[in-house]
């Protein structure tokens, strides 16, 4: 009897449970959940991308052409919410789920059931959010920042929006607590904190940020809810409240959120560049301290989103200097990546191409950020397309490019097959050229005074908008190639070795490709 129990237990232990639904609905395996997160992120990337295509199609020519202005505002609002909370954050969380345990030599995440629950809250939250498109009055149309009093004029979609934000926030917090617990408690013997891969460090710091700021967002939207339905006046001037207070609370969440969306990218690029430069990461400990100081500074710079609200001079000066301070640790990271590549024997496979593009284009986004940090000139830039160009350089050529780099880098480890390198390079060049055609002209539009979030514009902005829209359509189509490459790789192809990349260092490259369903049941020794 004992032997049989042992056998069945063993059989269950070494492979996924039988049956599609049983495996994917109830899984607590970190690799399965990582896959679910990434597939969900990809799906949302296309839904959010379709909304962006509506925006760019409307702006292709001046005049109200395709959709009515109210629907246009719904698209700008929903595009942001879907891309931030539905595409980028889940994709990074999926990478964290898959990679952190295998990078620190842990058998799984610390809290596997919470892991399953955190994932399944996401589809629930997005069903609520996307359902608003079909409600009377339409989807949220007050900008993703949800500023009152505009957001209180939404109609039926308002409570759906608030509940969806709560559900997505709970999912993020649960996932982050799990990541912190795993990293602090489940490292293999000999894996000290300062021996952890940069990706693990970046996620440890990101997880602390999420746990710190998601409740702030929850508080802000709950106050909106009580203002709307329970007669409070937190943000209503008529009742003694202050709408600007909402901006302070929102951006106290919103600025660290920007770093939640980029710190994991720093971790990915810090894994890929040393591999293809065939050199260890330059200045590892300075990278760790720089990441931590960026996270710390992110809490004290929120006011730079609000230079135009009538802030006292002392406040403007403080937020201006604090913002410029963020450039220091960010610069440390960029110079460290350049020093890692310096005199390395570099090869240019697709993950490396995306990482180099990341360093270059993210730097452009950072420099326009320094321009926006200057309080006097921000009066001119604020709420123009210059801001749109700035944060898309950070979030598309930053966060999204790093996710693509990570997929190409670790896909052979996940599937056991090499992806099609030629198609990967096609995807890279199409994406990189089109993303610059899409966002670079927006700097000029903003400097010339074109406001953001408008469905129609003056005729002098027509040419740059047309160029921008063409870039957008090409970029969107290029992502279909990305999906094709992934599907093709999953279905077969040249077998990948366990090391995959010559020069790849880390525990995950000691596993066979594809990595087994359960790994590190006996912890590896880290030298």
C-alpha positions as CSV (number, residue, x, y, z in Angstrom):
1,X,0.0,0.0,0.0
2,X,2.8,2.4,1.0
3,X,4.7,1.7,-2.2
4,X,1.6,2.5,-4.4
5,X,0.9,5.7,-2.6
6,X,4.6,6.6,-3.0
7,X,4.4,5.9,-6.8
8,X,1.3,8.0,-7.4
9,X,2.7,10.8,-5.4
10,X,5.9,10.6,-7.3
11,X,4.1,10.5,-10.7
12,X,2.1,13.6,-9.7
13,X,5.2,15.2,-8.5
14,X,7.2,15.1,-11.7
15,X,4.8,16.3,-14.3
16,X,1.8,18.5,-14.7
17,X,-1.6,17.2,-13.6
18,X,-3.6,15.4,-16.4
19,X,-6.3,17.4,-18.2
20,X,-6.2,20.9,-19.6
21,X,-8.7,22.5,-17.2
22,X,-7.3,20.8,-14.1
23,X,-3.8,21.9,-15.0
24,X,-4.4,25.5,-16.0
25,X,-7.3,26.5,-13.7
26,X,-6.0,25.0,-10.4
27,X,-2.2,25.1,-11.0
28,X,0.0,26.4,-8.2
29,X,3.2,25.7,-10.2
30,X,5.2,28.8,-10.7
31,X,6.1,28.0,-14.3
32,X,2.5,27.4,-15.3
33,X,1.4,30.6,-13.5
34,X,4.3,32.5,-15.2
35,X,3.0,31.3,-18.6
36,X,-0.6,32.3,-17.7
37,X,0.5,35.8,-16.7
38,X,2.6,36.2,-19.9
39,X,-0.2,35.0,-22.2
40,X,-2.7,37.2,-20.4
41,X,-0.3,40.2,-20.8
42,X,0.1,39.5,-24.5
43,X,-3.7,39.3,-25.0
44,X,-4.1,42.7,-23.2
45,X,-1.2,44.1,-25.2
46,X,-3.3,43.5,-28.3
47,X,-6.5,44.8,-26.8
48,X,-4.7,48.0,-25.6
49,X,-3.0,48.2,-28.9
50,X,-6.3,48.0,-30.8
51,X,-7.5,51.0,-28.7
52,X,-4.2,52.8,-29.7
53,X,-5.0,52.1,-33.3
54,X,-8.4,53.8,-33.0
55,X,-6.6,56.8,-31.5
56,X,-4.0,57.0,-34.2
57,X,-6.6,56.4,-37.0
58,X,-8.7,59.3,-35.7
59,X,-5.6,61.6,-35.6
60,X,-4.4,60.5,-39.0
61,X,-6.0,63.7,-40.5
62,X,-7.4,66.8,-38.8
63,X,-11.2,67.0,-38.4
64,X,-13.6,64.5,-36.6
65,X,-13.2,61.6,-38.9
66,X,-14.0,58.1,-37.5
67,X,-15.3,58.2,-33.9
68,X,-17.1,60.7,-31.8
69,X,-15.1,62.7,-29.3
70,X,-16.6,60.9,-26.2
71,X,-15.6,57.5,-27.6
72,X,-12.1,58.9,-28.4
73,X,-11.7,59.9,-24.8
74,X,-12.9,56.4,-23.7
75,X,-10.1,54.9,-25.9
76,X,-7.4,57.1,-24.5
77,X,-8.4,56.3,-20.9
78,X,-8.9,52.6,-21.5
79,X,-5.7,52.3,-23.6
80,X,-3.7,53.5,-20.6
81,X,-5.4,51.3,-18.0
82,X,-5.2,48.2,-20.1
83,X,-1.6,48.7,-21.1
84,X,-0.4,49.5,-17.6
85,X,-2.4,47.1,-15.4
86,X,-3.2,44.5,-18.1
87,X,-0.1,44.2,-20.3
88,X,3.1,45.5,-18.8
89,X,2.6,44.6,-15.1
90,X,1.3,41.1,-15.7
91,X,4.1,40.4,-18.3
92,X,6.7,41.4,-15.7
93,X,4.9,39.4,-13.0
94,X,4.9,36.4,-15.3
95,X,8.6,36.7,-15.9
96,X,9.1,37.0,-12.1
97,X,7.0,33.9,-11.5
98,X,8.9,31.8,-14.0
99,X,12.4,33.1,-13.3
100,X,12.8,34.0,-9.7
101,X,12.5,30.5,-8.2
102,X,14.9,29.0,-10.9
103,X,17.4,31.9,-10.5
104,X,17.6,31.6,-6.7
105,X,17.4,27.8,-6.6
106,X,14.0,27.5,-5.0
107,X,11.6,24.7,-5.7
108,X,8.6,27.1,-6.2
109,X,7.2,30.4,-4.9
110,X,6.7,30.7,-1.2
111,X,2.9,31.0,-1.3
112,X,1.7,28.9,-4.3
113,X,-2.0,29.1,-3.7
114,X,-1.9,32.9,-3.2
115,X,0.0,32.9,-6.5
116,X,-2.9,31.1,-8.3
117,X,-5.5,33.5,-6.7
118,X,-3.5,36.6,-7.6
119,X,-3.5,35.6,-11.2
120,X,-7.2,34.7,-11.5
121,X,-8.1,38.1,-10.0
122,X,-6.7,39.7,-13.1
123,X,-9.2,38.3,-15.7
124,X,-12.0,39.1,-13.3
125,X,-10.8,42.7,-12.9
126,X,-10.5,43.2,-16.7
127,X,-13.9,41.6,-17.5
128,X,-15.3,44.3,-15.2
129,X,-13.2,47.1,-16.8
130,X,-13.8,46.0,-20.4
131,X,-17.5,45.4,-19.8
132,X,-17.9,49.2,-19.3
133,X,-17.5,49.6,-23.0
134,X,-21.0,48.2,-23.4
135,X,-22.7,50.1,-20.5
136,X,-25.0,53.1,-21.0
137,X,-22.7,56.2,-21.3
138,X,-19.7,54.0,-22.3
139,X,-16.4,53.3,-20.7
140,X,-14.4,55.6,-18.4
141,X,-13.4,58.7,-20.3
142,X,-11.8,60.9,-17.7
143,X,-8.2,59.9,-18.3
144,X,-6.4,57.0,-16.5
145,X,-5.5,59.5,-13.7
146,X,-9.2,59.6,-12.8
147,X,-9.1,63.3,-11.7
148,X,-12.3,64.7,-10.1
149,X,-14.6,66.4,-10.9
150,X,-14.4,65.0,-14.5
151,X,-14.3,61.4,-13.4
152,X,-17.4,61.8,-11.3
153,X,-19.4,62.6,-14.5
154,X,-18.9,59.1,-15.9
155,X,-22.3,57.6,-15.3
156,X,-22.8,53.8,-15.0
157,X,-19.1,52.9,-15.7
158,X,-17.8,54.7,-12.6
159,X,-18.4,52.1,-9.9
160,X,-17.1,49.4,-12.3
161,X,-13.9,51.3,-12.8
162,X,-13.4,51.7,-9.0
163,X,-14.1,48.0,-8.3
164,X,-11.8,46.9,-11.2
165,X,-9.0,49.1,-9.9
166,X,-9.4,47.5,-6.4
167,X,-9.3,44.0,-7.8
168,X,-6.2,44.6,-9.9
169,X,-4.5,46.3,-6.9
170,X,-5.3,43.3,-4.7
171,X,-3.8,41.0,-7.3
172,X,-0.6,43.1,-7.5
173,X,-0.2,43.2,-3.7
174,X,-0.7,39.5,-3.3
175,X,1.8,38.7,-6.1
176,X,4.3,41.1,-4.6
177,X,4.1,39.7,-1.0
178,X,4.7,36.3,-2.6
179,X,7.8,37.6,-4.4
180,X,9.2,39.2,-1.3
181,X,8.6,36.1,0.8
182,X,10.2,33.8,-1.9
183,X,13.3,35.9,-2.3
184,X,13.9,36.5,1.4
185,X,13.2,32.9,2.6
186,X,13.9,30.5,-0.2
187,X,17.3,31.2,-1.7
188,X,19.6,28.2,-2.1
189,X,22.4,27.8,0.4
190,X,25.3,30.1,-0.4
191,X,23.0,32.5,-2.4
192,X,23.6,35.6,-0.4
193,X,21.7,38.8,-1.2
194,X,24.7,40.2,-3.0
195,X,25.0,37.1,-5.2
196,X,21.5,37.3,-6.5
197,X,21.0,38.0,-10.2
198,X,20.0,41.6,-11.0
199,X,16.6,40.5,-12.2
200,X,15.9,39.2,-8.7
201,X,17.1,42.3,-7.0
202,X,15.1,44.5,-9.4
203,X,11.9,42.5,-8.5
204,X,12.6,42.5,-4.8
205,X,12.7,46.3,-4.9
206,X,9.7,46.5,-7.2
207,X,7.6,44.3,-5.0
208,X,8.3,46.5,-2.0
209,X,7.2,49.5,-4.1
210,X,3.9,47.8,-5.1
211,X,3.1,46.8,-1.5
212,X,3.8,50.5,-0.5
213,X,1.8,52.3,-3.1
214,X,-1.1,50.2,-4.3
215,X,-3.0,50.8,-1.0
216,X,-2.6,54.6,-1.7
217,X,-4.3,54.2,-5.0
218,X,-7.0,52.1,-3.3
219,X,-7.5,54.9,-0.8
220,X,-7.8,57.6,-3.5
221,X,-10.4,55.7,-5.5
222,X,-12.4,54.8,-2.4
223,X,-12.6,58.5,-1.5
224,X,-13.8,59.2,-5.1
225,X,-16.5,56.5,-4.5
226,X,-17.7,58.0,-1.2
227,X,-17.7,61.5,-2.8
228,X,-20.0,60.1,-5.6
229,X,-22.4,58.0,-3.6
230,X,-22.1,58.7,0.2
231,X,-22.1,62.5,0.4
232,X,-18.5,63.0,1.4
233,X,-16.5,66.0,0.1
234,X,-12.9,64.9,0.0
235,X,-12.4,66.4,-3.5
236,X,-15.4,68.7,-3.9
237,X,-14.7,72.4,-3.3
238,X,-18.4,73.0,-2.7
239,X,-18.2,70.9,0.5
240,X,-14.8,72.2,1.6
241,X,-12.7,69.6,-0.2
242,X,-9.9,70.1,-2.7
243,X,-9.7,68.4,-6.1
244,X,-5.9,69.1,-6.1
245,X,-5.6,66.8,-3.0
246,X,-6.7,63.9,-5.3
247,X,-3.8,64.7,-7.6
248,X,-1.3,64.6,-4.7
249,X,-2.6,61.3,-3.5
250,X,-2.9,59.8,-7.0
251,X,0.7,60.8,-8.0
252,X,2.1,59.6,-4.7
253,X,1.0,56.3,-6.1
254,X,1.5,57.2,-9.7
255,X,5.2,58.1,-9.7
256,X,6.4,55.0,-7.9
257,X,4.1,53.1,-10.4
258,X,6.3,54.5,-13.2
259,X,9.3,52.8,-11.6
260,X,7.3,49.6,-10.9
261,X,6.9,49.5,-14.7
262,X,10.6,50.0,-15.4
263,X,12.8,48.5,-12.6
264,X,12.1,44.9,-13.8
265,X,13.3,46.0,-17.2
266,X,16.6,47.1,-15.7
267,X,16.9,43.6,-14.2
268,X,16.3,41.9,-17.6
269,X,18.7,44.1,-19.5
270,X,21.3,43.5,-16.7
271,X,21.0,39.8,-17.4
272,X,21.1,40.0,-21.2
273,X,23.9,42.5,-21.9
274,X,26.6,40.6,-19.9
275,X,25.6,37.3,-21.7
276,X,26.1,38.6,-25.2
277,X,29.1,40.9,-24.3
278,X,30.6,37.8,-22.6
279,X,31.7,39.8,-19.6
280,X,30.3,40.0,-16.1
281,X,28.0,42.9,-15.3
282,X,30.1,46.0,-14.6
283,X,29.6,47.5,-11.1
284,X,27.1,44.9,-9.8
285,X,26.9,46.4,-6.3
286,X,26.5,50.0,-7.7
287,X,23.6,48.6,-9.8
288,X,21.9,47.2,-6.7
289,X,22.4,50.5,-4.8
290,X,21.3,52.6,-7.8
291,X,18.1,50.5,-8.1
292,X,17.3,50.9,-4.4
293,X,18.0,54.7,-4.6
294,X,15.7,55.1,-7.6
295,X,13.0,53.4,-5.7
296,X,13.5,55.6,-2.6
297,X,13.6,58.8,-4.7
298,X,10.4,57.8,-6.5
299,X,8.5,58.5,-3.3
300,X,9.5,62.2,-3.1
301,X,9.1,63.4,-6.7
302,X,5.3,63.1,-7.3
303,X,4.8,66.9,-7.4
304,X,6.6,67.2,-10.8
305,X,3.3,65.9,-12.4
306,X,1.6,69.0,-10.9
307,X,3.8,72.0,-11.6
308,X,0.8,73.8,-13.2
309,X,-1.7,73.5,-10.3
310,X,-0.5,76.6,-8.5
311,X,2.1,75.0,-6.2
312,X,4.1,77.3,-4.0
313,X,7.6,78.2,-5.2
314,X,9.3,76.2,-2.4
315,X,7.3,73.1,-3.5
316,X,8.2,73.6,-7.2
317,X,11.9,74.0,-6.3
318,X,11.9,70.9,-4.0
319,X,10.2,68.7,-6.6
320,X,12.4,70.0,-9.4
321,X,15.6,69.3,-7.6
322,X,14.4,65.9,-6.3
323,X,13.4,64.9,-9.8
324,X,16.8,65.9,-11.3
325,X,18.4,63.7,-8.6
326,X,16.7,60.6,-10.0
327,X,18.9,61.1,-13.1
328,X,22.0,60.3,-11.0
329,X,21.3,56.6,-10.2
330,X,19.7,56.2,-13.6
331,X,22.9,57.5,-15.2
332,X,24.9,55.0,-13.1
333,X,22.9,52.2,-14.6
334,X,23.3,53.4,-18.2
335,X,27.1,53.9,-17.8
336,X,27.4,50.4,-16.2
337,X,25.6,48.8,-19.2
338,X,27.9,50.7,-21.6
339,X,30.9,49.7,-19.6
340,X,29.7,46.0,-19.6
341,X,29.6,46.2,-23.5
342,X,32.9,48.1,-23.7
343,X,35.5,45.8,-25.3
344,X,33.3,42.7,-24.8
345,X,33.2,40.1,-27.6
346,X,29.7,41.1,-28.5
347,X,27.3,39.2,-30.7
348,X,24.0,40.6,-31.8
349,X,21.2,38.0,-31.4
350,X,17.7,39.3,-31.1
351,X,17.6,39.7,-27.2
352,X,20.9,41.7,-27.4
353,X,19.5,43.9,-30.2
354,X,16.4,44.7,-28.1
355,X,18.6,45.4,-25.0
356,X,20.8,47.8,-26.9
357,X,17.8,49.5,-28.3
358,X,16.4,49.7,-24.8
359,X,19.5,51.4,-23.5
360,X,19.6,54.0,-26.3
361,X,15.9,54.8,-26.5
362,X,15.2,54.6,-22.8
363,X,17.9,57.3,-22.5
364,X,16.0,59.5,-24.9
365,X,13.0,59.1,-22.7
366,X,15.1,59.9,-19.6
367,X,16.5,63.1,-21.2
368,X,13.0,64.4,-22.1
369,X,12.1,63.6,-18.5
370,X,14.9,65.9,-17.3
371,X,13.4,68.6,-19.5
372,X,10.0,68.0,-18.0
373,X,11.5,68.3,-14.5
374,X,12.3,72.0,-15.0
375,X,9.3,73.7,-13.4
376,X,9.4,76.9,-15.5
377,X,9.5,75.2,-18.9
378,X,7.0,72.5,-17.7
379,X,4.3,75.2,-17.9
380,X,4.8,75.0,-21.7
381,X,5.2,71.2,-21.9
382,X,2.5,70.2,-19.5
383,X,-0.4,68.2,-21.0
384,X,1.0,68.4,-24.6
385,X,2.2,65.7,-26.9
386,X,5.7,66.2,-25.6
387,X,4.7,64.4,-22.4
388,X,3.1,61.6,-24.5
389,X,6.3,61.2,-26.4
390,X,8.3,61.2,-23.1
391,X,6.5,58.5,-21.3
392,X,6.0,56.3,-24.4
393,X,9.8,56.3,-24.9
394,X,10.1,55.1,-21.3
395,X,7.3,52.6,-21.4
396,X,7.3,51.3,-24.9
397,X,11.0,51.3,-25.9
398,X,11.8,50.8,-22.2
399,X,9.4,48.4,-20.5
400,X,7.9,46.7,-23.6
401,X,11.2,46.3,-25.5
402,X,12.7,44.7,-22.3
403,X,9.8,42.2,-22.1
404,X,10.4,41.3,-25.8
405,X,14.1,40.9,-25.1
406,X,13.3,38.7,-22.1
407,X,11.0,36.5,-24.2
408,X,13.6,35.9,-26.9
409,X,16.3,35.3,-24.2
410,X,14.5,32.8,-22.1
411,X,12.0,31.3,-24.7
412,X,14.5,28.4,-25.6
413,X,14.7,27.6,-21.9
414,X,10.9,27.5,-21.6
415,X,10.1,25.6,-24.7
416,X,13.3,23.5,-25.4
417,X,13.4,25.0,-29.0
418,X,15.3,27.8,-30.5
419,X,13.2,30.6,-32.0
420,X,13.7,31.6,-35.7
421,X,16.6,34.1,-35.4
422,X,16.0,35.6,-38.9
423,X,12.3,36.4,-38.1
424,X,13.3,37.7,-34.7
425,X,15.6,40.2,-36.3
426,X,12.9,41.2,-38.7
427,X,10.6,41.8,-35.7
428,X,13.3,43.9,-34.0
429,X,14.0,46.2,-37.0
430,X,10.4,46.6,-37.9
431,X,9.5,47.5,-34.2
432,X,12.5,49.7,-33.6
433,X,12.1,51.8,-36.8
434,X,8.3,52.1,-36.6
435,X,8.3,53.0,-32.8
436,X,10.6,55.9,-33.5
437,X,8.5,57.0,-36.5
438,X,5.5,56.7,-34.1
439,X,6.7,58.6,-31.1
440,X,9.6,60.9,-32.1
441,X,7.4,63.4,-34.1
442,X,5.3,63.8,-31.0
443,X,8.1,65.7,-29.3
444,X,7.8,68.3,-32.1
445,X,4.0,68.4,-31.9
446,X,4.2,69.0,-28.2
447,X,6.8,71.7,-28.4
448,X,4.6,73.4,-31.0
449,X,1.7,73.3,-28.6
450,X,-0.5,70.4,-29.5
451,X,-2.5,69.3,-26.4
452,X,-2.8,65.6,-25.6
453,X,-6.1,63.7,-25.4
454,X,-7.9,65.6,-28.1
455,X,-9.7,64.0,-31.1
456,X,-9.2,67.0,-33.5
457,X,-6.3,69.5,-34.0
458,X,-5.3,72.5,-35.9
459,X,-4.1,72.0,-39.4
460,X,-0.5,72.9,-38.8
461,X,-0.1,69.7,-36.8
462,X,-1.3,67.5,-39.7
463,X,1.9,66.2,-41.2
464,X,3.6,65.0,-38.0
465,X,0.3,63.4,-36.9
466,X,0.1,61.5,-40.2
467,X,3.7,60.3,-39.9
468,X,3.1,59.3,-36.3
469,X,-0.1,57.3,-37.2
470,X,1.8,55.4,-40.0
471,X,4.5,54.5,-37.5
472,X,1.8,53.3,-35.1
473,X,0.1,51.0,-37.7
474,X,3.4,49.5,-38.7
475,X,4.4,48.9,-35.1
476,X,1.1,47.3,-34.4
477,X,1.4,44.9,-37.4
478,X,5.0,44.0,-36.4
479,X,3.7,42.6,-33.1
480,X,1.7,39.9,-35.1
481,X,5.1,38.7,-36.3
482,X,6.1,38.5,-32.6
483,X,3.2,36.2,-31.9
484,X,4.0,34.0,-34.9
485,X,7.6,33.6,-33.8
486,X,6.5,32.6,-30.3
487,X,3.9,30.1,-31.6
488,X,6.4,28.7,-34.1
489,X,9.0,28.2,-31.4
490,X,6.5,26.5,-29.0
491,X,5.5,24.1,-31.7
492,X,9.0,23.0,-32.6
493,X,12.3,24.0,-34.1
494,X,16.0,23.4,-33.5
495,X,16.6,21.8,-30.1
496,X,18.0,24.1,-27.4
497,X,21.0,23.0,-25.3
498,X,20.8,23.5,-21.5
499,X,23.1,26.5,-21.6
500,X,21.2,27.9,-24.7
501,X,23.5,31.0,-25.0
502,X,27.3,30.8,-24.8
503,X,28.3,33.0,-21.9
504,X,25.0,32.7,-20.0
505,X,25.5,32.6,-16.3
506,X,23.1,31.7,-13.6
507,X,21.2,28.7,-12.0
508,X,18.5,28.6,-14.7
509,X,21.1,27.7,-17.4
510,X,22.1,24.6,-15.4
511,X,18.7,23.1,-16.0
512,X,17.8,21.1,-19.1
513,X,15.8,22.8,-21.8
514,X,12.8,22.8,-21.6
515,X,13.1,23.1,-17.8
516,X,11.3,20.3,-16.0
517,X,7.9,20.9,-14.4
518,X,9.5,20.8,-10.9
519,X,13.0,22.1,-10.4
520,X,15.5,22.2,-7.5
521,X,13.7,19.7,-5.2
522,X,17.1,19.4,-3.6
523,X,18.6,22.9,-3.4
524,X,21.7,23.5,-5.5
525,X,24.9,24.7,-3.8
526,X,25.9,28.2,-4.9
527,X,29.7,28.7,-5.0
